Amino acid sequence: MIELFLLTIICWITYLGVIECGFVSDDIEGLANYDGKLKKFDYGHFSKWLLYKILEKSPRRNHLFSIILHNANVILLYSFLITFIPQKLAFFSCILFAIHPINIQAVGWISGRGYLISLFFMLLSFHLSLYIKILLEKIIK
C-alpha cells in the first residue's frame, strides 16, 4: 500500500508544473477553437466532445485530468507487474515509467491525451485477462 502512495507522490511531483501551462501547438486548434459540437459519431470525435463537456476549455482542468490519468496508469502498471515479477523490481520499474521524460508528451500536451487513454484501457484489458485466467484456473481445479 505504501508503494501506491509513493508512486502517486512521485507522479504529482514530476508533473505538477504542467498544471499552470496553457495550450500548446495542436491544443489551440483542437480545444481552444473547438465549438463544442459533435461532428461525427466515431471514437475520436465522441471522446473529444465528451471531454470538452466535462473539462470545458480550461487548460488547468485538462492538465489535471492528464496527470490523474497518468497516475492511474502507473498504479495499474504496478498492480499488473507485481503478479509476475518481484515487488521491488515492479516498484522501481514504475518509478522509472512515472518520471520518464517521454511521458511529458502525453501528460503535458492536451492533444496527446489519447496516449494516456489508450494505455489506460490496455492496462485494464491486461487486468481483465489476468482475472479471467485466475477464474479459469479455479474452475478447472
C-alpha positions in Angstrom: 0.0 0.0 0.0 2.9 2.4 0.8 4.2 1.7 -2.7 1.0 3.1 -4.3 1.2 6.2 -2.2 4.8 6.7 -3.1 4.1 6.2 -6.8 1.3 8.8 -6.6 3.5 11.3 -4.8 6.2 10.8 -7.5 3.8 11.3 -10.3 2.4 14.5 -8.9 5.8 16.0 -8.0 7.1 15.2 -11.5 4.2 16.7 -13.4 2.9 19.4 -11.0 4.4 22.2 -13.1 2.3 21.1 -16.1 -0.9 22.3 -14.4 0.0 26.0 -14.9 0.9 25.5 -18.6 -1.6 26.7 -21.2 -2.4 25.4 -24.6 0.5 24.3 -26.9 0.6 23.5 -30.6 -2.4 21.3 -31.6 -4.3 22.2 -28.4 -5.1 25.7 -29.8 -6.9 24.2 -32.8 -8.1 21.1 -31.1 -9.5 22.6 -27.9 -9.2 26.4 -27.7 -11.0 26.9 -31.0 -13.4 23.9 -30.6 -17.1 24.9 -30.8 -18.3 22.0 -28.6 -20.5 20.4 -31.3 -20.4 16.7 -32.1 -19.4 16.4 -35.7 -19.4 12.7 -36.3 -20.2 9.7 -34.1 -16.8 7.9 -34.0 -14.4 7.4 -31.2 -12.2 10.4 -31.9 -15.0 12.9 -32.2 -17.1 11.5 -29.4 -14.2 11.4 -26.9 -13.2 15.0 -27.8 -16.8 16.1 -27.4 -17.3 14.2 -24.1 -14.1 15.5 -22.6 -15.0 19.0 -23.7 -18.3 18.8 -22.0 -16.7 17.5 -18.8 -13.5 19.7 -18.7 -14.5 22.6 -20.9 -11.8 24.8 -22.4 -9.8 25.1 -19.2 -6.2 24.2 -19.7 -5.8 23.7 -16.0 -8.6 21.1 -15.8 -7.4 19.3 -18.8 -3.8 19.1 -17.5 -5.1 17.9 -14.1 -7.1 15.2 -15.8 -4.0 14.1 -17.7 -2.0 13.9 -14.5 -4.7 11.9 -12.8 -4.9 9.5 -15.8 -1.1 9.1 -15.9 -1.2 8.4 -12.1 -3.9 5.8 -12.7 -1.8 4.2 -15.4 1.3 4.0 -13.1 -0.8 2.3 -10.4 -2.4 -0.1 -12.9 1.0 -1.0 -14.3 2.4 -1.6 -10.8 -0.5 -3.8 -9.8 -0.1 -5.8 -13.0 3.7 -6.2 -12.8 3.6 -7.5 -9.2 1.7 -10.5 -10.5 4.8 -11.9 -12.3 7.9 -10.1 -11.2 9.3 -9.3 -7.8 7.6 -6.4 -6.0 10.7 -4.3 -5.6 11.5 -4.6 -9.3 8.0 -3.7 -10.2 8.1 -0.7 -7.9 11.3 0.7 -9.4 10.2 0.0 -12.9 7.0 2.0 -12.3 9.1 4.9 -10.8 11.1 4.9 -14.0 7.9 4.9 -16.1 6.3 7.6 -14.0 9.2 10.1 -14.3 10.5 9.2 -17.8 10.7 12.3 -20.0 8.9 10.6 -22.9 5.7 10.8 -20.9 5.7 14.6 -21.0 4.2 14.5 -24.5 1.2 12.5 -23.2 0.8 14.4 -19.9 1.7 17.9 -20.8 0.2 18.1 -24.2 -3.6 18.0 -24.0 -3.9 16.8 -27.6 -1.7 13.9 -26.7 -4.1 12.6 -24.1 -5.1 9.8 -26.4 -1.9 8.0 -25.5 -2.9 8.0 -21.8 -6.4 6.9 -22.6 -5.2 4.0 -24.8 -2.7 2.9 -22.2 -5.4 3.0 -19.5 -7.7 0.7 -21.5 -4.8 -1.6 -22.5 -3.8 -2.0 -18.8 -7.4 -2.6 -17.9 -7.6 -5.4 -20.5 -4.4 -6.9 -19.1 -6.0 -6.9 -15.7 -9.2 -8.4 -17.1 -7.3 -11.2 -18.9 -5.3 -12.0 -15.7 -8.6 -12.1 -13.7 -10.2 -14.4 -16.3 -7.1 -16.7 -16.2 -7.3 -16.9 -12.4 -11.1 -17.7 -12.6 -10.5 -20.4 -15.2 -7.7 -22.0 -13.1 -10.1 -22.1 -10.1 -12.9 -23.6 -12.3 -10.6 -26.3 -13.7 -9.3 -27.3 -10.2 
